[in-house]
Amino acid sequence: MDGAILIALLHAGPVEFLYYWLHRALHHHFLYSRYHSHHHSSIVTEPITSVIHPFGEILAYYALFIIPIFTTIWNGTASILSIFGYATYIDFMNNMGHCNFEHIPKWIFSAFPPLKYIMYTPSFHSLHHTQFRTNYSLFMPFYDYVYGTMDQSSDLLYEKSLVRKEESPDLVHLTHLTTPNSIYYLRLGFAYLASEPHKSKWYLWLMSPVTLWSTAITLIYGRTFIVERNLFKRFKLQTWVVPKYTVQYFMQWQRESINKMIEDAILEAEEKGVKVLSLGLLNQAEELNRNGELFITRHPKLKVKLVNGSSLAVAIVLNSIPKGTSQVLLRGNLNKVAYSIALTLCQEGVEVFTLREDEYKKLKLSFNSKATNILALSQQNLPKVWLVGDGLSDDDQSKASKGTIFIPFSQFPPKKARKDCVYNYTPSMLAPKHFENVDSCENWLPRRVMSAQRIAGILHAVEDWSEHECGNTMFDINKIWQASLEHGFRPLTTSYALSEQKYRN
């Protein structure tokens, strides 16, 4: 503690004082033209601006910052915690001051007025990058007040920067967390992880205490939060996340609270004037809220349109089947997507096989008499194309012949038990180049590949369709497929999945 206090005093005294006069000297035309102008090439600053300096300047700054550390080492009060704490403080304040976004609330300065002399704000330092001859202080504006270099508009700019109209998106995609480690793949987590598809990494186990803590938070935190903002043509998009994990969606006692969070998100979107809200992953599960129909029943006058993306999912699966295929096998938990796929294929003359008798009976009951003639139950000589949903077991996969193509119709990918077969991605498409700010991956999908549910919401807004797509409602499959192509989305072929699989291996 002695070392920490001494470092704080030495920083507030010699370091801040010497930095102030060094900084003023760097603005003399001789030094400015040869050194400091490089830093000021960033008029609109960003965090990386904080470390963009010529080498000579960096040496001078290090010479200042080393004063408190060497002093505590010299008098025997240094500690690892105080030294690393000081280094963290310098980096944090330096990046924060250059972030060009005012986020320090006014109540902090109202509660403790002297704080304005010992802590600067992003708006305070932004004036230095636009006015050049004011606000020279490092992190503590005290010396600008003392020597009369404080910009007169600092307080006004700070207050004006805090007054911002909240951004209202045109459409929202509502998803949820998947595994406990998925928190690290959010853009709020690690940027390099967010840019990769979800996969197990051994070193994330080192983060287990943080992971367990976040899991506990999800049990009590009851609001969605924003993780991504995008722009598609003139439409503003946001991705909201329900703070619940996949496993919690299967817990009976969690369902009421999860539906309450989804409902609150829908009503919030309604209040903000959102046009379309698409329900991703299990937020539209049939056993949870009847594919979103529950919310339409509760709020029949909703202006925001709810979309579950089932029609586009069907279209993507049908167009993923290789041309010339005459037989497919349907396996997995049956849902409205599976029924629609099977019926469409039978109507087109493609023979649909099932492995289990219960699946065969359910499909047969839902079909008309003509379509049932092309439905078959078999466990031998199975087709090379499998359409699979949730519930596909390793035993099922062992019955497939070498080279079989697994095409999921579920929102979650099947567990891969075969290395000699091809596994397509869950229903998804490649986003067009004009889709802006797509920096992170959507769960297990590659970069710039989006789920059918998310794309369906975009198409719904762009085409200005006025109907909900919830419950048993299905749109014209050909119409929504053509709309996706017209707006620049591209299908993922089997060869794409195969090349991605080779790349991962």
C-alpha positions in Angstrom: 0.0 0.0 0.0 2.9 2.4 0.8 4.2 1.9 -2.8 0.8 2.4 -4.4 0.2 5.6 -2.5 3.7 6.9 -3.4 3.2 6.1 -7.1 -0.1 8.0 -7.0 1.5 11.0 -5.4 4.5 11.0 -7.8 2.2 10.7 -10.8 0.0 13.6 -9.7 3.1 15.7 -8.9 6.3 15.3 -11.0 4.9 13.2 -13.8 1.8 15.3 -14.6 3.7 18.5 -14.1 6.7 17.5 -16.3 4.4 16.0 -18.9 2.4 19.3 -19.1 5.5 21.4 -19.9 6.9 18.7 -22.2 3.6 18.6 -24.1 3.6 22.4 -24.4 7.2 22.3 -25.7 6.2 19.7 -28.3 3.7 22.2 -29.7 6.5 24.7 -30.4 6.8 24.8 -34.2 10.3 23.4 -34.2 9.4 20.2 -32.2 5.8 20.0 -33.6 6.8 19.9 -37.2 9.5 17.3 -36.5 7.8 15.1 -33.9 4.3 15.8 -32.4 2.5 16.6 -35.7 2.5 12.8 -36.4 0.3 12.3 -33.4 -2.0 15.2 -34.4 -2.7 13.7 -37.8 -5.6 12.1 -36.0 -8.1 15.0 -35.6 -10.9 12.5 -35.1 -9.2 10.3 -32.5 -9.7 6.6 -31.7 -8.0 4.4 -29.1 -5.1 3.4 -31.3 -4.3 7.1 -31.6 -3.0 7.1 -28.0 0.1 5.1 -29.0 0.9 6.7 -32.3 4.0 8.7 -31.6 7.5 9.1 -33.0 10.2 6.9 -31.3 11.9 9.9 -29.6 8.6 11.0 -28.1 7.9 7.5 -26.8 11.3 7.5 -25.0 10.5 10.8 -23.4 7.1 9.5 -22.1 8.7 6.3 -20.8 11.3 8.4 -19.0 8.5 10.2 -17.2 6.4 7.2 -16.4 9.3 5.3 -15.0 9.9 8.0 -12.3 7.3 6.6 -9.8 8.3 3.0 -10.5 12.0 3.5 -10.0 11.4 5.7 -6.9 9.4 2.9 -5.2 12.0 0.4 -6.2 14.8 2.6 -4.8 13.1 3.1 -1.4 11.9 -0.5 -1.1 8.1 0.1 -1.3 7.6 -1.4 -4.8 5.3 -4.3 -5.4 4.1 -6.3 -8.4 0.6 -5.1 -7.8 1.4 -1.4 -7.6 3.7 -1.5 -10.7 1.2 -3.4 -12.9 -1.7 -1.3 -11.5 0.1 1.9 -12.5 0.9 0.5 -16.0 -2.8 -0.5 -16.4 -3.9 3.0 -15.2 -1.7 4.7 -17.8 -2.9 2.4 -20.7 -6.6 2.6 -19.7 -6.6 6.4 -19.3 -4.6 6.9 -22.5 -7.0 4.8 -24.6 -10.1 6.2 -22.9 -9.1 9.8 -23.6 -8.7 9.1 -27.3 -11.8 7.0 -27.8 -13.8 10.0 -29.1 -16.9 8.9 -27.3 -18.1 10.6 -24.1 -19.3 8.0 -21.6 -18.4 9.4 -18.2 -21.7 10.3 -16.5 -22.3 13.8 -15.1 -23.4 12.6 -11.7 -19.8 11.5 -10.9 -18.5 15.1 -11.1 -21.7 16.4 -9.3 -21.1 13.9 -6.4 -17.4 14.8 -6.2 -16.6 18.2 -7.8 -12.8 18.1 -7.3 -12.7 15.1 -9.6 -12.8 17.5 -12.6 -9.3 18.6 -11.8 -7.8 15.1 -11.4 -9.6 13.2 -14.2 -10.0 14.2 -17.8 -12.7 13.1 -20.2 -12.7 12.1 -23.9 -14.4 15.4 -24.8 -11.7 17.3 -22.9 -8.9 15.7 -24.8 -10.7 15.9 -28.1 -10.5 19.7 -27.9 -6.7 19.4 -27.8 -6.8 17.5 -31.1 -9.0 20.1 -32.7 -7.8 23.4 -31.1 -4.1 22.2 -30.6 -3.1 25.1 -28.2 -5.4 24.1 -25.3 -5.9 21.2 -22.8 -2.2 20.0 -22.6 -2.6 18.0 -19.4 -1.9 14.2 -19.4 -4.8 12.7 -17.4 -5.3 15.5 -14.8 -6.6 18.9 -16.1 -5.3 20.6 -12.9 -2.3 22.1 -14.6 -4.4 23.5 -17.5 -6.4 25.4 -14.9 -3.3 26.6 -13.1 -1.5 27.9 -16.2 -4.6 29.2 -18.1 -4.6 26.8 -21.0 -7.9 25.2 -20.2 -10.2 25.5 -23.3 -13.2 27.6 -22.4 -15.6 25.3 -24.2 -14.5 22.1 -22.3 -17.5 22.0 -19.9 -20.0 22.9 -22.6 -18.7 20.3 -25.0 -18.8 17.7 -22.2 -22.4 18.4 -21.4 -23.5 18.5 -25.1 -21.6 15.2 -25.8 -23.7 13.5 -23.1 -27.0 14.5 -24.7 -27.5 12.0 -27.4 -30.6 10.7 -29.0 -30.8 7.0 -28.7 -30.4 5.2 -32.0 -33.6 3.5 -33.2 -32.9 0.5 -35.4 -35.2 -0.5 -38.3 -35.0 -4.2 -37.5 -33.7 -6.4 -34.6 -32.4 -9.9 -34.6 -33.1 -11.5 -31.2 -30.7 -14.4 -30.4 -29.3 -15.9 -27.2 -26.1 -17.3 -25.7 -25.3 -20.9 -26.6 -22.6 -22.4 -24.4 -21.1 -20.8 -21.3 -17.9 -20.0 -23.3 -20.0 -18.2 -26.0 -19.7 -15.0 -23.9 -16.1 -14.7 -25.1 -17.2 -14.9 -28.8 -19.4 -11.8 -28.5 -18.0 -8.5 -29.8 -18.1 -7.4 -26.2 -15.7 -10.2 -25.4 -12.5 -10.9 -27.4 -12.4 -9.4 -30.9 -10.3 -12.2 -32.4 -12.6 -14.9 -31.0 -15.7 -13.0 -32.3 -14.2 -13.1 -35.8 -14.0 -16.9 -35.7 -16.8 -19.6 -35.7 -17.5 -21.0 -32.2 -15.2 -23.9 -31.4 -13.7 -25.4 -28.3 -10.4 -23.9 -27.2 -8.4 -25.4 -24.3 -7.3 -22.1 -22.9 -10.8 -20.9 -22.3 -10.9 -23.4 -19.4 -8.5 -21.1 -17.7 -11.3 -18.5 -17.7 -13.6 -20.9 -15.8 -14.0 -18.6 -12.7 -15.2 -15.8 -15.0 -17.4 -18.2 -17.0 -19.1 -19.5 -13.8 -19.6 -15.9 -12.6 -21.2 -14.9 -15.9 -23.4 -18.0 -15.7 -24.6 -16.9 -12.3 -25.3 -13.5 -13.6 -27.6 -14.9 -16.3 -29.8 -16.4 -13.6 -30.6 -13.0 -12.1 -30.1 -10.5 -15.0 -33.4 -10.1 -16.9 -32.8 -7.8 -19.8 -31.5 -8.2 -23.3 -28.4 -6.3 -24.5 -27.0 -5.1 -27.8 -24.0 -6.9 -29.2 -23.9 -5.8 -32.8 -25.0 -2.9 -35.1 -25.0 -3.2 -38.8 -26.1 -1.3 -41.9 -27.9 -2.9 -44.9 -28.5 -0.3 -47.6 -30.5 2.3 -45.8 -31.7 0.0 -42.9 -30.1 0.1 -39.5 -29.9 -3.4 -37.8 -29.1 -4.4 -34.3 -28.5 -7.8 -32.8 -29.9 -8.2 -29.2 -29.0 -11.1 -27.0 -31.2 -12.8 -24.3 -28.8 -13.5 -21.4 -29.7 -17.2 -21.3 -27.8 -20.3 -22.4 -29.1 -23.1 -24.6 -29.3 -25.5 -21.8 -31.6 -23.1 -19.9 -34.2 -23.2 -22.7 -34.7 -26.9 -22.0 -35.4 -26.3 -18.3 -39.1 -26.2 -17.6 -38.7 -23.8 -14.7 -36.8 -21.3 -16.9 -39.3 -21.1 -19.7 -41.6 -18.5 -18.1 -38.8 -16.1 -17.4 -37.2 -16.6 -20.9 -40.6 -15.9 -22.5 -40.9 -12.8 -20.3 -37.5 -11.6 -21.6 -38.4 -12.2 -25.2 -41.8 -10.5 -24.7 -40.1 -7.5 -23.0 -37.7 -7.3 -26.0 -40.6 -7.3 -28.5 -42.4 -4.5 -26.6 -39.2 -2.5 -26.3 -38.7 -2.9 -30.1 -42.4 -1.8 -30.6 -41.7 1.3 -28.5 -38.6 2.2 -30.5 -40.5 1.9 -33.8 -38.7 -1.2 -35.0 -40.2 -2.6 -38.2 -39.2 -6.2 -37.9 -37.9 -8.5 -35.1 -36.5 -11.8 -36.1 -36.4 -14.6 -33.6 -33.2 -16.6 -33.7 -32.2 -20.0 -32.3 -34.5 -21.2 -29.5 -36.3 -17.9 -29.0 -38.9 -19.3 -31.4 -38.9 -22.9 -30.2 -42.3 -24.6 -30.7 -42.3 -26.0 -27.1 -41.4 -22.6 -25.7 -43.8 -20.2 -27.5 -45.2 -22.1 -30.4 -42.8 -20.6 -33.0 -43.5 -17.1 -31.7 -47.3 -17.3 -32.0 -47.6 -16.8 -28.2 -46.6 -13.2 -28.5 -49.0 -12.5 -31.4 -51.8 -13.9 -29.4 -51.0 -11.8 -26.3 -50.4 -8.6 -28.4 -52.7 -8.8 -31.5 -52.1 -5.1 -32.3 -48.3 -5.3 -32.6 -46.9 -3.0 -35.3 -43.5 -4.7 -35.2 -43.5 -7.8 -37.4 -42.3 -11.0 -35.8 -40.4 -13.4 -38.1 -39.1 -16.9 -37.4 -37.5 -17.5 -40.8 -39.0 -20.9 -41.4 -39.9 -20.2 -45.1 -36.3 -19.1 -46.0 -34.9 -22.1 -44.0 -37.0 -24.4 -46.2 -35.9 -22.6 -49.4 -32.2 -22.8 -48.4 -32.4 -26.6 -47.6 -34.3 -27.4 -50.8 -31.7 -25.4 -52.9 -28.8 -27.1 -51.1 -29.8 -30.5 -52.4 -27.6 -31.5 -55.3 -29.4 -31.3 -58.7 -30.6 -34.6 -60.0 -31.2 -36.1 -56.6 -34.1 -38.5 -56.7 -34.0 -39.8 -53.1 -33.3 -38.2 -49.7 -33.5 -39.4 -46.2 -35.2 -37.3 -43.5 -34.0 -37.8 -40.0 -34.3 -35.8 -36.8 -36.9 -34.1 -34.6 -39.7 -33.1 -36.9 -40.8 -29.5 -36.9 -42.7 -27.2 -39.3 -39.6 -26.8 -41.4 -39.1 -30.5 -41.8 -42.8 -31.1 -42.7 -42.7 -28.4 -45.3 -39.4 -29.7 -46.8 -40.7 -33.3 -47.0 -44.1 -32.3 -48.5 -42.4 -30.1 -51.2 -40.0 -32.8 -52.2 -42.7 -35.4 -52.4 -44.8 -33.1 -54.6 -41.8 -32.6 -56.9 -41.4 -36.4 -57.2 -38.3 -36.8 -54.9 -38.6 -40.0 -52.8 -38.3 -39.2 -49.1 -37.1 -42.0 -46.8 -37.3 -42.2 -43.0 -35.4 -44.4 -40.6 -38.0 -44.6 -37.9 -41.6 -45.7 -38.0 -42.9 -42.9 -35.8 -41.5 -40.3 -38.1 -43.0 -42.1 -41.1 -46.4 -42.2 -39.5 -46.3 -38.5 -38.5 -45.3 -37.4 -42.0 -47.9 -39.7 -43.7 -50.7 -38.2 -41.5 -49.7 -34.6 -42.5 -49.5 -35.4 -46.3 -52.2 -35.7 -48.8 -52.8 -39.1 -50.4 -50.7 -38.4 -53.5 -47.7 -37.3 -51.6 -47.7 -40.3 -49.3 -47.0 -42.6 -52.3 -43.5 -41.2 -52.5 -42.8 -41.5 -48.7 -40.9 -44.6 -47.7 -39.6 -46.3 -44.5 -36.2 -48.1 -44.9 -33.1 -49.0 -43.0 -31.1 -50.4 -46.0 -29.7 -48.9 -49.2 -30.1 -45.4 -47.8 -29.8 -42.4 -50.1 -26.6 -40.3 -50.3 -28.4 -37.1 -49.2 -29.6 -36.8 -45.6 -31.7 -33.9 -44.4 -31.1 -33.9 -40.6 -32.5 -32.0 -37.6 -32.0 -32.1 -33.9 -31.8 -35.6 -32.4 -29.5 -37.1 -35.0 -27.5 -39.8 -33.1 -24.0 -41.3 -33.8 -25.8 -44.6 -34.4 -27.9 -43.0 -37.1 -24.8 -41.6 -38.8 -23.1 -45.0 -38.7 -25.8 -46.2 -41.1 -24.8 -43.7 -43.8 -22.6 -44.8 -46.7 -19.3 -43.1 -47.4 -19.6 -39.7 -49.1 -23.1 -39.0 -47.7 -24.0 -35.3 -47.6 -25.7 -34.2 -44.3 -27.8 -31.1 -44.9 -29.2 -29.7 -41.6 -32.7 -28.2 -41.4 -32.2 -27.4 -37.7 -30.8 -24.2 -36.2 -28.1 -26.1 -34.4 -25.5 -28.2 -36.3 -25.4 -31.9 -35.9 -22.5 -33.6 -34.0 -20.1 -34.8 -36.6 -19.4 -38.5 -36.1 -18.1 -39.3 -39.6 -14.9 -38.1 -41.3 -15.8 -39.6 -44.6 -19.0 -37.6 -45.1 -19.8 -34.0 -45.9 -21.6 -31.8 -43.3 -23.3 -28.7 -44.7 -23.9 -25.6 -42.5 -27.2 -25.0 -40.8 -29.6 -23.0 -43.1 -27.6 -19.9 -44.0 -26.4 -17.7 -46.8 -23.4 -15.5 -47.6 -24.1 -11.8 -47.0 -23.5 -9.3 -49.8 -20.5 -7.0 -49.8 -22.7 -3.9 -49.1 -23.7 -5.4 -45.7 -21.6 -3.1 -43.4 -19.9 -3.8 -40.1 -20.2 -7.6 -40.2 -17.0 -8.2 -38.1 -18.1 -11.1 -36.0 -19.3 -14.6 -36.8 -22.8 -15.8 -36.0 -22.2 -18.7 -33.7 -20.6 -21.6 -35.7 -21.0 -20.0 -39.1 -18.0 -18.5 -41.0 -17.5 -14.8 -41.4 -20.2 -12.9 -43.4 -22.4 -16.0 -43.4 -25.8 -15.4 -41.8 -28.6 -17.7 -40.5 -31.9 -18.0 -42.4 -33.7 -16.4 -39.4 -31.5 -13.3 -39.5 -31.7 -12.9 -43.3 -35.5 -13.5 -43.2 -35.9 -10.5 -40.9 -33.8 -8.3 -43.2 -35.9 -9.4 -46.3 -39.1 -8.8 -44.4 -38.1 -5.2 -43.7 -36.5 -4.4 -47.1 -39.5 -5.8 -49.0 -41.9 -4.1 -46.5 -44.0 -7.3 -46.0 -46.9 -6.6 -43.7 -47.5 -10.1 -42.2 -46.0 -11.9 -39.2 -44.2 -15.2 -39.8 -45.0 -17.0 -36.6 -46.7 -20.2 -35.5 -47.7 -22.3 -38.5 -47.6 -19.4 -41.0 -45.3 -20.0 -44.0 -44.5 -17.7 -46.9 -44.2 -18.5 -50.5 -40.9 -20.4 -50.6 -40.0 -19.4 -54.2 -40.8 -15.8 -53.5 -38.6 -15.5 -50.4 -35.8 -17.4 -52.2 -35.9 -15.0 -55.1 -36.0 -12.0 -52.8 -32.8 -13.2 -51.0 -31.0 -13.5 -54.3 -32.2 -10.1 -55.6 -30.8 -8.4 -52.5 -27.4 -9.9 -52.8 -27.4 -13.0 -50.5 -25.8 -16.0 -52.0 -26.3 -19.7 -51.3 -23.6 -21.9 -49.7 -22.9 -24.9 -52.0 -21.7 -28.3 -50.8 -18.3 -27.5 -52.3 -18.2 -24.4 -50.1 -18.8 -26.6 -47.0 -16.3 -29.1 -48.2 -13.6 -26.5 -48.7 -14.3 -25.0 -45.3 -14.0 -28.4 -43.7 -10.6 -29.0 -45.4 -9.5 -25.6 -44.2 -10.4 -26.4 -40.6 -8.7 -29.8 -40.7 
